Amino acid sequence: SLFIDPHQDVWSRWTGGDGAPAWTLEAVGFDLRCLDWAGAAMTYQKNADSYPQMAWGTNYMRLATATMFSLFFAGDDFAPQTRIVEENGVPMPSHEPG
């Protein structure tokens, strides 16, 4: 049997949650080494010793997660020239629903 869990948490582990791989952030220009330092995400990797309980939810309002969800659901409206291209030069399909 197969169980599919359709939820996500704050886009990626690189933005304080889990889900999408790091390359999705790099593909739109984020430097993973600077996300926490710049305040674009609060990550467990950087703050393991002092990470407040349930703080991950605050990442929804930070730059990295907000940008990625905006691009995922409304990229054609907010960034129509932004396309992630596979290595062979073929554009990846839009993920906008409907």
Number of C-alpha atoms within 10 A of each C-alpha: 2 4 5 5 6 5 6 11 17 25 24 19 17 25 31 25 22 14 14 17 12 16 12 14 21 11 13 14 9 15 11 17 10 11 21 19 12 10 13 20 26 24 21 19 13 14 11 9 8 8 14 10 7 7 13 20 14 13 22 19 13 17 15 26 24 18 17 20 14 15 21 14 14 16 19 16 10 11 11 10 9 12 17 15 12 9 7 6 8 10 11 10 9 14 12 11 7 3
